[in-house]
Amino acid sequence: MIQFMNVTKTYTNGTKALSNINLTIKQGEFVAVIGLSGAGKSTLIRCINRIHDISSGTLLVDEVDVAKLKGRHIRKFRRRIGMIFQSFNLVTRTTVINNVLVSFVPGLPLWRKLTGIFHKEHKIKALEALDKVGILDKAFVRVDQLSGGQQQRVALARTLAQNPDIILADEPIASLDPVTARIVMDDFQRINKEMDISVIMNIHHVEIALEYADRVIGIRKGEVVFDGEASQVTQEILQEIYGGKWEAEKAEMEEQAAYV
């Protein structure tokens, strides 16, 4: 369970990214966070795994006060939380399986880190993770020979290999074409349902968010202005979330989809 209690985040330049956030996200939920660019969506999810520190309030993950963690305790905590980025964050000049094996590096002794020699068990887990996202046949292919969608699935497999309780996804389909985006979203949805892994996703594509997520959180100017089931989201609510700019934002999304 993730609990935000009166959480505020202010950057060093004085920008208030989050203001008085109060949320409870239960284990196994699929949550889409939507809103205009700069609304605070990325900041919200990046506070959960301490990429960003909160300025005030309390953020608990399974009753652990995230802000109080230090050193190795932060590293241990982050092992439970997978992070997926828009840019994939892969080493493109090596194989798919090597990219997935990276997830085991933090727990290895120094000599294994230096030599790159992994346990047989690690290799089996890496292959199993690739199988779960449907690209086992690409295990020994170089990443730079894969499509964008396949690369995002490698990133997802790398996250699954660490056996997380939570997956945070920051615009994971922003650079993908509509067909590939839905393939990747199918993976997220299946993993969420079959493995009971919480998925909290910052997503620009509202129609896809409403199609796949169980719950939608709307952020405007650092504040939660909507929190409810995806089926409850109306055009009026979207206007509220997007500050009256929903029609323009929708047109921009459609234009970007056509361009991709």
C-alpha positions in Angstrom: 0.0 0.0 0.0 1.2 3.5 -0.9 0.0 6.4 1.2 0.6 10.1 0.5 -0.4 12.2 3.5 -0.3 16.0 2.9 2.7 15.6 0.6 4.3 18.7 -0.9 7.3 18.9 -3.2 9.0 22.2 -3.9 12.1 22.3 -6.1 15.2 24.3 -5.2 14.2 27.0 -7.7 11.0 27.6 -5.8 8.7 25.7 -8.2 6.0 23.8 -6.2 5.5 20.6 -8.1 3.1 18.9 -5.6 0.8 20.5 -3.1 -1.0 18.8 -0.3 -1.3 15.4 -1.9 -3.5 12.8 -0.1 -3.7 9.4 -1.8 -3.9 5.8 -0.9 -3.0 3.2 -3.6 -3.7 -0.4 -2.7 -1.6 -3.4 -3.7 -2.5 -4.7 -7.1 -4.1 -1.5 -8.5 -3.5 -0.3 -12.0 -3.5 3.5 -11.7 -3.1 6.0 -14.6 -1.9 9.6 -13.7 -3.0 12.1 -16.2 -2.8 15.9 -16.7 -1.0 18.6 -18.7 2.7 18.6 -19.1 4.3 20.2 -16.0 1.3 19.4 -13.9 3.4 17.2 -11.5 2.6 13.7 -12.8 6.3 12.6 -13.1 7.2 14.1 -9.8 4.3 12.2 -8.1 5.5 8.8 -9.2 9.2 9.6 -8.8 8.6 10.5 -5.1 7.5 6.9 -4.5 10.9 5.4 -5.0 12.9 8.5 -3.8 14.1 9.7 -7.1 12.7 12.9 -5.8 12.6 13.7 -2.1 9.4 15.2 -0.7 9.5 18.6 1.0 6.9 18.0 3.6 4.2 15.6 4.6 4.5 11.8 4.9 4.9 9.1 2.2 4.5 5.5 3.3 5.0 2.3 1.3 3.8 -0.7 3.3 4.1 1.5 6.4 7.7 2.4 5.7 8.4 6.1 5.9 10.2 6.6 2.6 11.7 10.0 3.5 13.5 8.5 6.5 15.4 5.8 4.5 19.2 6.2 4.2 22.1 4.4 2.4 21.7 0.7 1.9 18.1 0.9 3.2 17.2 3.1 0.2 18.8 0.6 -2.1 17.0 -2.3 -0.6 13.7 -0.5 -0.7 14.2 0.3 -4.4 14.6 -3.3 -5.2 10.9 -3.7 -4.5 10.0 -1.0 -7.0 10.5 -1.3 -10.8 10.9 1.8 -12.8 10.1 2.1 -16.5 11.1 5.2 -18.5 10.1 6.6 -21.9 13.7 6.4 -23.1 14.0 2.7 -22.2 17.4 3.2 -20.5 19.0 0.2 -22.2 22.5 -0.6 -23.3 21.9 -0.9 -27.0 25.2 -2.3 -28.1 24.8 -5.5 -26.1 22.3 -8.4 -26.0 18.8 -8.4 -24.7 19.6 -10.9 -22.0 22.6 -8.9 -20.8 20.3 -5.9 -20.3 17.9 -8.0 -18.2 20.7 -9.4 -16.1 21.6 -5.8 -15.1 18.7 -6.0 -12.7 20.7 -8.5 -10.5 23.9 -6.4 -10.3 23.1 -4.6 -7.1 23.0 -7.8 -5.2 26.2 -9.3 -6.6 29.6 -9.4 -4.9 32.2 -7.0 -6.3 34.1 -9.6 -8.3 31.0 -10.7 -10.2 30.1 -7.0 -10.9 33.6 -6.5 -12.3 33.7 -9.7 -14.4 30.0 -9.8 -15.5 29.7 -13.4 -14.5 26.2 -14.3 -13.4 24.7 -17.3 -11.6 22.8 -19.8 -13.7 19.8 -19.0 -11.6 20.0 -15.3 -12.7 20.1 -16.3 -16.3 17.1 -18.6 -15.9 15.1 -15.7 -14.2 16.2 -13.3 -17.0 14.9 -15.8 -19.6 11.7 -16.3 -17.7 11.1 -12.5 -17.6 11.6 -12.3 -21.3 9.2 -15.1 -21.8 6.6 -13.2 -19.8 6.7 -10.3 -22.2 6.8 -12.4 -25.3 10.3 -11.8 -26.5 12.2 -14.9 -25.4 13.3 -15.4 -29.0 15.2 -12.1 -28.9 17.3 -13.0 -25.8 20.6 -13.1 -27.7 19.9 -10.3 -30.2 21.5 -6.9 -29.8 19.2 -4.3 -28.5 19.9 -1.9 -31.3 18.4 -4.4 -33.7 15.0 -4.2 -32.0 12.0 -2.0 -32.6 11.0 0.6 -30.1 8.2 -1.6 -28.8 10.5 -4.5 -28.4 13.0 -2.4 -26.5 10.3 -1.2 -24.1 9.4 -4.8 -23.5 13.1 -5.5 -22.7 12.9 -2.7 -20.1 9.8 -4.3 -18.7 11.4 -7.7 -18.5 14.4 -6.2 -16.7 12.0 -4.8 -14.2 10.1 -8.1 -13.8 13.4 -10.0 -13.2 13.9 -8.1 -9.9 10.5 -9.4 -8.7 9.0 -6.1 -7.7 5.8 -5.4 -5.8 5.3 -2.1 -7.6 6.0 -0.9 -11.1 6.3 2.8 -11.8 6.0 3.8 -15.5 6.9 7.3 -16.6 5.3 7.8 -20.1 6.2 4.3 -21.2 4.4 4.5 -24.6 5.1 8.1 -25.5 7.5 7.2 -28.4 5.5 4.2 -29.7 3.1 4.0 -32.5 -0.6 3.3 -31.6 -0.5 -0.5 -32.4 2.8 -1.1 -30.6 1.6 1.0 -27.6 -1.4 -1.3 -27.1 0.9 -4.3 -27.3 3.0 -2.9 -24.5 0.0 -1.9 -22.5 -1.4 -5.4 -22.9 1.8 -6.6 -21.2 1.4 -4.1 -18.3 -2.2 -5.1 -17.8 -1.5 -8.9 -17.9 1.4 -8.5 -15.4 -0.8 -6.4 -13.1 -3.6 -8.9 -13.1 -1.7 -12.2 -13.2 1.1 -11.2 -10.8 -0.7 -8.8 -8.5 1.9 -6.1 -9.1 0.8 -2.6 -8.6 1.2 -0.4 -11.7 1.3 3.4 -11.3 1.7 5.0 -14.7 2.2 8.6 -15.8 0.6 8.7 -19.3 -0.2 11.3 -21.8 -2.5 9.2 -23.9 -5.9 9.6 -22.2 -7.9 7.2 -24.3 -5.4 4.4 -23.6 -5.3 5.3 -19.9 -9.1 5.0 -19.7 -9.0 1.7 -21.6 -6.4 0.0 -19.5 -6.3 1.5 -16.0 -8.7 0.6 -13.2 -8.3 4.0 -11.6 -7.4 7.5 -12.8 -5.8 10.3 -10.9 -6.0 13.7 -12.5 -3.3 16.2 -11.6 -3.5 20.0 -12.3 -0.9 22.4 -11.1 0.4 20.0 -8.5 -2.9 19.1 -7.0 -5.2 16.1 -7.3 -8.4 17.3 -8.9 -9.9 13.9 -9.7 -9.4 10.4 -8.2 -11.8 7.7 -9.3 -12.6 4.7 -11.5 -11.7 5.1 -15.1 -15.3 4.4 -16.0 -16.3 7.6 -14.1 -14.2 9.9 -16.3 -16.4 12.2 -18.4 -15.6 15.0 -20.9 -16.4 17.5 -18.1 -14.0 15.8 -15.7 -11.3 15.9 -18.4 -12.0 19.6 -18.9 -11.4 20.1 -15.1 -8.2 18.1 -15.1 -6.8 19.9 -18.1 -7.9 23.3 -16.9 -10.4 24.0 -19.7 -7.8 23.0 -22.3 -9.0 19.5 -22.9 -10.2 20.0 -26.5 -6.8 21.5 -27.5 -4.9 18.8 -25.7 -7.1 16.1 -27.4 -6.4 17.5 -30.8 -2.7 17.5 -30.1 -2.8 13.9 -29.0 -4.6 12.9 -32.2 -2.1 14.8 -34.3 0.9 13.1 -32.5 -0.7 9.7 -33.0 -1.2 10.4 -36.7 2.4 11.5 -37.0 3.8 8.4 -35.3 
